[in-house]
Amino acid sequence: MAVRVGFDEALMLYDSLDMNKLSRLATEIREKINGNKVYYNKNFHLEPSNVCIHRCTFCSYRRESDQEAGSWSMDIEQVREYCRKKYKNGETEVHIVGSVHPDRDLSYYLKVVEAVREELPDTVAIKAYTAVEIDDMTKSSGLSPKEVLKELKARGVMLLPGGGAEIFNPSVRDKICPDKTDSDRWLEIHKEAHKLGMRTNCTMLFGHIESREHRIEHLMALRELQDETGGFDAFIPLLFKPANNPLSHLGEVSIIEVLKTFAISRIVLDNIPHIKSYWPMLGKELCQMALLYGADDMDGTINDSTKIYSMAGSREQNPQMTTSDLERLAAEAGFMAVERDSFYNIIPKKS
């Protein structure tokens, strides 16, 4: 049995100048878990609002109120209309994340899920709400995380996205998102979801004021919870984008640093089956390169349905790809693309 990588060894690998070695080590692990496959799905995002009570310094998406330029807030009928508009290519997943709106409570979020479930076929899995949004639902309702999750699950939520984790280190968190759900609460909510049989993803926002040590601490905390519950399906390293936010002066980290972060994530997270290279964030070319550093999932077709990264300066301003596009990117990197559902079951190609 292979010896598990510890903190010091992970940091040593991070500091290494040998990119070929990092690629080889990460690729060996991803091949043991996933062979030569690269996963994708047919999906679209629903972002009900960008009006938020939190003031995260890395965020380009947030608006202060419904009156501010560039803000939006959907009512339930608009949610229904949006679903009817976006579901047209046989998508198998809708990804619902937005903001913590000052005037929304648990009942609104439940009604959103109910409307989505009514509008879309049962074959479309609902992946909904970050731990930060769920934490706010507990505060507005007085319910526990377990009780809120049960309410969401009863209405059709099948799995949770991984957003809101940012960086777990409290000193960094105090600077970039001081009024947001803390790391212990984030981990608690995902643990409760796992206990209820809900699969979840996990993330890490990197490339801002954090250090490599902070990133490794974050990965170790995720690995520890996964050892306990086994409930994480995928980890997504989220690259900080510096446009239109209070941290714009930092610029963007190098491609080398991005690829190192993917490789270290794959090496450290030996118990999380999938590492996602989220192309609307990275761009198509860097997404493809990340496949050579441990990533095995490119996310999905998206259908021009997310603004979170385009508002932060991503080159993918109207993110959408066909299945043929995704399959081509994987093949060019030497891998075989396979379509999956939200739970990584492979969907056979139609003859």
C-alpha positions as CSV (number, residue, x, y, z in Angstrom):
1,M,0.0,0.0,0.0
2,A,1.4,3.4,-1.0
3,V,2.4,5.8,1.8
4,R,0.1,8.7,2.1
5,V,1.6,12.1,1.3
6,G,2.0,14.3,4.4
7,F,2.2,18.1,4.8
8,D,5.9,18.4,4.5
9,E,6.2,16.2,1.5
10,A,3.3,18.0,-0.2
11,L,5.1,21.3,0.4
12,M,8.4,19.9,-0.9
13,L,6.6,18.8,-4.1
14,Y,4.9,22.2,-4.4
15,D,8.4,23.8,-4.2
16,S,9.9,21.5,-6.8
17,L,10.9,22.9,-10.2
18,D,10.4,19.5,-11.9
19,M,7.1,20.0,-13.6
20,N,7.5,16.7,-15.5
21,K,7.8,14.8,-12.1
22,L,4.6,16.5,-10.8
23,S,2.7,15.6,-14.0
24,R,3.9,12.0,-13.8
25,L,3.0,11.6,-10.1
26,A,-0.5,13.2,-10.6
27,T,-1.2,11.2,-13.8
28,E,-0.2,7.9,-12.2
29,I,-2.8,8.6,-9.4
30,R,-5.6,9.7,-11.8
31,E,-5.0,6.7,-14.0
32,K,-5.2,4.3,-11.0
33,I,-8.6,5.8,-10.2
34,N,-10.0,6.7,-13.6
35,G,-7.9,5.1,-16.2
36,N,-7.7,7.1,-19.4
37,K,-11.2,8.6,-19.0
38,V,-12.0,12.3,-18.9
39,Y,-15.6,13.0,-17.7
40,Y,-18.0,15.7,-18.8
41,N,-21.8,16.2,-18.5
42,K,-24.6,18.2,-20.2
43,N,-25.5,20.9,-17.7
44,F,-26.6,24.4,-17.2
45,H,-26.4,26.8,-14.2
46,L,-29.2,28.8,-12.5
47,E,-28.0,31.8,-10.6
48,P,-31.1,33.3,-9.0
49,S,-29.5,36.5,-7.7
50,N,-26.2,38.3,-7.3
51,V,-27.4,40.6,-4.5
52,C,-25.6,39.5,-1.4
53,I,-25.1,40.4,2.3
54,H,-21.5,39.2,2.2
55,R,-18.6,41.4,1.1
56,C,-16.0,39.0,0.0
57,T,-13.0,41.0,-1.4
58,F,-12.3,38.4,-4.1
59,C,-15.9,38.6,-5.6
60,S,-16.7,40.3,-8.8
61,Y,-20.2,38.9,-8.9
62,R,-21.8,40.6,-5.9
63,R,-24.0,43.6,-6.0
64,E,-25.1,45.6,-2.9
65,S,-28.8,45.9,-3.6
66,D,-31.5,45.3,-6.3
67,Q,-31.2,48.9,-7.3
68,E,-27.5,48.7,-8.1
69,A,-26.4,48.6,-11.8
70,G,-25.7,45.0,-12.9
71,S,-27.8,43.4,-10.2
72,W,-30.6,40.8,-10.7
73,S,-33.0,38.8,-8.6
74,M,-35.3,36.2,-10.1
75,D,-38.8,35.6,-8.8
76,I,-40.2,32.1,-9.0
77,E,-41.9,32.6,-12.4
78,Q,-38.6,33.9,-13.8
79,V,-36.9,30.8,-12.5
80,R,-39.5,28.7,-14.4
81,E,-39.0,30.7,-17.6
82,Y,-35.2,30.4,-17.3
83,C,-35.4,26.6,-16.9
84,R,-37.7,26.3,-20.0
85,K,-35.2,28.4,-22.0
86,K,-32.0,26.6,-20.9
87,Y,-33.3,23.0,-21.1
88,K,-33.1,22.1,-24.7
89,N,-30.2,19.7,-25.3
90,G,-31.0,16.9,-23.0
91,E,-29.1,18.2,-20.0
92,T,-28.7,15.9,-17.0
93,E,-27.9,18.5,-14.4
94,V,-28.9,21.9,-13.2
95,H,-26.4,23.6,-10.9
96,I,-28.1,26.2,-8.6
97,V,-25.9,28.7,-6.8
98,G,-26.3,32.5,-6.4
99,S,-25.9,34.7,-3.4
100,V,-27.2,35.3,0.1
101,H,-29.9,37.9,-0.6
102,P,-30.9,40.0,2.3
103,D,-34.6,39.6,1.6
104,R,-34.7,35.9,0.8
105,D,-35.5,33.2,3.4
106,L,-35.7,29.4,3.4
107,S,-39.2,29.4,1.8
108,Y,-37.9,31.2,-1.3
109,Y,-35.0,28.7,-1.7
110,L,-37.4,25.8,-1.3
111,K,-39.8,27.3,-3.9
112,V,-36.9,27.7,-6.4
113,V,-36.2,24.0,-6.1
114,E,-39.8,23.0,-6.4
115,A,-40.2,25.2,-9.5
116,V,-37.1,23.7,-11.1
117,R,-38.3,20.1,-10.3
118,E,-41.7,20.8,-11.8
119,E,-40.2,22.4,-15.0
120,L,-37.5,19.9,-15.8
121,P,-37.6,16.1,-16.5
122,D,-36.8,13.7,-13.7
123,T,-33.6,12.8,-15.6
124,V,-32.2,16.2,-14.7
125,A,-30.4,16.1,-11.3
126,I,-30.6,19.2,-9.1
127,K,-27.3,20.2,-7.6
128,A,-28.2,23.1,-5.4
129,Y,-26.8,25.6,-2.9
130,T,-23.5,26.1,-1.4
131,A,-22.8,25.6,2.3
132,V,-22.8,29.4,2.7
133,E,-26.3,29.6,1.3
134,I,-27.5,26.7,3.4
135,D,-26.0,28.3,6.5
136,D,-28.0,31.4,5.8
137,M,-31.1,29.3,5.5
138,T,-30.5,27.9,9.0
139,K,-30.2,31.5,10.4
140,S,-33.3,32.8,8.8
141,S,-35.4,29.7,9.7
142,G,-34.0,28.7,13.1
143,L,-33.5,25.1,11.8
144,S,-30.3,23.1,12.0
145,P,-28.2,22.3,9.0
146,K,-29.6,18.7,9.1
147,E,-33.2,19.9,9.1
148,V,-32.6,22.4,6.2
149,L,-30.9,19.7,4.2
150,K,-33.8,17.4,4.8
151,E,-36.2,20.0,3.5
152,L,-34.1,20.6,0.4
153,K,-33.7,16.9,-0.3
154,A,-37.4,16.3,0.1
155,R,-38.0,18.8,-2.7
156,G,-35.6,17.3,-5.1
157,V,-32.0,18.4,-4.3
158,M,-29.8,15.4,-5.0
159,L,-26.3,16.8,-4.4
160,L,-24.5,19.9,-3.2
161,P,-21.9,22.0,-5.1
162,G,-18.6,22.8,-3.3
163,G,-18.6,26.6,-3.3
164,G,-18.0,28.8,-0.4
165,A,-15.0,26.9,1.0
166,E,-12.5,29.5,-0.3
167,I,-9.5,29.0,2.0
168,F,-10.1,27.4,5.4
169,N,-7.2,29.2,7.2
170,P,-8.9,31.7,9.6
171,S,-6.3,34.5,9.2
172,V,-6.7,34.5,5.5
173,R,-10.5,34.2,5.8
174,D,-10.6,37.2,8.1
175,K,-9.1,39.3,5.3
176,I,-11.0,38.0,2.3
177,C,-14.4,37.0,3.7
178,P,-14.7,38.0,7.3
179,D,-18.5,37.9,7.6
180,K,-19.0,34.6,5.8
181,T,-19.6,31.1,7.0
182,D,-16.4,29.8,8.6
183,S,-14.5,26.7,7.7
184,D,-15.9,24.6,10.6
185,R,-19.4,25.4,9.6
186,W,-18.7,24.6,6.0
187,L,-17.3,21.2,6.9
188,E,-20.2,20.6,9.3
189,I,-22.8,21.2,6.6
190,H,-21.1,18.9,4.1
191,K,-20.7,16.3,6.8
192,E,-24.4,16.4,7.5
193,A,-25.2,16.2,3.8
194,H,-23.0,13.1,3.6
195,K,-24.8,11.5,6.6
196,L,-28.1,12.0,4.7
197,G,-26.7,10.2,1.7
198,M,-26.2,13.3,-0.4
199,R,-23.1,13.5,-2.5
200,T,-21.2,16.7,-2.6
201,N,-18.3,18.5,-4.2
202,C,-15.6,20.5,-2.5
203,T,-13.5,23.5,-3.7
204,M,-10.5,25.7,-2.8
205,L,-10.1,29.3,-4.1
206,F,-6.4,29.9,-4.7
207,G,-4.2,32.5,-6.2
208,H,-5.0,35.5,-4.0
209,I,-3.3,36.3,-0.6
210,E,-3.0,32.7,0.6
211,S,0.3,30.8,0.8
212,R,1.1,27.3,-0.5
213,E,1.0,26.2,3.2
214,H,-2.5,27.4,3.5
215,R,-3.6,25.5,0.4
216,I,-2.1,22.3,1.8
217,E,-3.8,22.8,5.1
218,H,-7.1,23.2,3.2
219,L,-6.5,20.0,1.2
220,M,-5.7,18.1,4.4
221,A,-8.9,19.2,6.1
222,L,-10.9,17.9,3.1
223,R,-9.0,14.7,3.0
224,E,-9.8,14.2,6.7
225,L,-13.5,14.6,6.3
226,Q,-13.5,12.3,3.2
227,D,-11.7,9.7,5.3
228,E,-14.6,9.9,7.7
229,T,-17.6,10.1,5.4
230,G,-16.6,9.3,1.8
231,G,-19.2,11.8,0.6
232,F,-17.1,14.0,-1.8
233,D,-17.2,13.0,-5.4
234,A,-15.0,15.8,-6.9
235,F,-12.6,18.5,-5.9
236,I,-12.4,21.7,-7.9
237,P,-9.4,24.1,-7.5
238,L,-10.9,27.5,-8.3
239,L,-8.5,30.1,-9.7
240,F,-8.9,33.6,-8.3
241,K,-9.7,36.0,-11.2
242,P,-8.7,39.7,-10.4
243,A,-11.0,41.8,-12.6
244,N,-13.6,44.0,-11.0
245,N,-13.0,43.3,-7.4
246,P,-11.1,44.8,-4.4
247,L,-8.2,42.4,-4.9
248,S,-7.6,43.4,-8.5
249,H,-4.2,44.7,-7.7
250,L,-2.9,41.2,-7.0
251,G,-3.1,40.1,-10.6
252,E,-3.3,36.4,-11.6
253,V,-0.9,33.7,-10.7
254,S,1.2,32.0,-13.3
255,I,0.2,29.0,-15.4
256,I,2.9,27.0,-13.6
257,E,1.4,27.8,-10.2
258,V,-2.0,26.7,-11.5
259,L,-0.7,23.4,-12.9
260,K,1.2,22.8,-9.7
261,T,-1.9,23.3,-7.6
262,F,-3.8,20.8,-9.7
263,A,-1.0,18.2,-9.4
264,I,-0.7,18.7,-5.6
265,S,-4.5,18.5,-5.2
266,R,-4.5,15.1,-7.0
267,I,-1.5,13.8,-5.0
268,V,-2.8,14.9,-1.6
269,L,-6.5,14.1,-2.2
270,D,-5.9,10.4,-2.7
271,N,-9.4,9.5,-1.4
272,I,-11.5,11.9,-3.6
273,P,-12.1,10.2,-6.9
274,H,-12.3,13.2,-9.3
275,I,-10.4,16.5,-9.8
276,K,-12.3,18.9,-11.9
277,S,-10.7,21.3,-14.4
278,Y,-13.5,23.9,-14.6
279,W,-13.2,25.3,-18.1
280,P,-15.3,28.5,-17.7
281,M,-12.8,29.5,-15.1
282,L,-9.6,28.4,-16.6
283,G,-10.3,28.8,-20.3
284,K,-10.3,25.9,-22.7
285,E,-6.5,25.8,-23.2
286,L,-5.5,25.8,-19.6
287,C,-8.4,23.4,-18.8
288,Q,-6.8,21.0,-21.3
289,M,-3.3,21.4,-19.8
290,A,-4.7,20.6,-16.3
291,L,-5.7,17.2,-17.6
292,L,-2.0,16.4,-17.8
293,Y,-1.6,17.4,-14.1
294,G,-4.2,15.1,-12.5
295,A,-7.6,16.5,-13.5
296,D,-10.1,14.0,-15.0
297,D,-13.3,16.0,-15.3
298,M,-13.9,19.1,-17.4
299,D,-17.4,19.9,-16.1
300,G,-20.0,20.4,-18.8
301,T,-21.6,22.1,-21.7
302,I,-22.8,25.0,-19.5
303,N,-25.0,26.6,-22.2
304,D,-24.0,30.2,-21.5
305,S,-25.6,30.1,-18.1
306,T,-23.1,31.3,-15.5
307,K,-21.7,34.8,-15.0
308,I,-19.6,34.3,-11.9
309,Y,-16.3,34.0,-13.7
310,S,-17.1,36.1,-16.8
311,M,-17.8,39.0,-14.4
312,A,-14.3,38.4,-12.9
313,G,-12.5,38.7,-16.2
314,S,-12.5,35.1,-17.6
315,R,-11.8,34.9,-21.3
316,E,-14.9,32.7,-21.5
317,Q,-17.4,35.5,-21.5
318,N,-20.3,33.5,-22.9
319,P,-19.3,30.0,-21.7
320,Q,-20.7,27.1,-23.7
321,M,-19.3,24.1,-25.4
322,T,-20.8,21.2,-27.4
323,T,-20.1,17.6,-26.4
324,S,-18.0,17.4,-29.6
325,D,-15.9,20.3,-28.3
326,L,-15.3,18.6,-25.0
327,E,-14.5,15.3,-26.6
328,R,-12.0,17.0,-28.9
329,L,-10.2,18.8,-26.0
330,A,-9.8,15.5,-24.2
331,A,-8.6,13.6,-27.3
332,E,-6.0,16.3,-28.1
333,A,-4.6,15.7,-24.6
334,G,-4.5,12.0,-25.1
335,F,-7.6,11.0,-23.2
336,M,-11.0,9.4,-23.9
337,A,-13.9,11.7,-23.1
338,V,-17.0,10.0,-21.6
339,E,-20.3,11.6,-20.8
340,R,-21.4,11.1,-17.1
341,D,-24.4,11.9,-15.0
342,S,-24.1,13.9,-11.8
343,F,-23.0,10.8,-9.9
344,Y,-20.3,9.8,-12.4
345,N,-22.2,7.0,-13.9
346,I,-21.2,6.8,-17.6
347,I,-24.0,7.6,-20.1
348,P,-23.7,5.3,-23.1
349,K,-23.4,7.0,-26.5
350,K,-26.4,6.8,-28.7
351,S,-25.8,4.7,-31.8
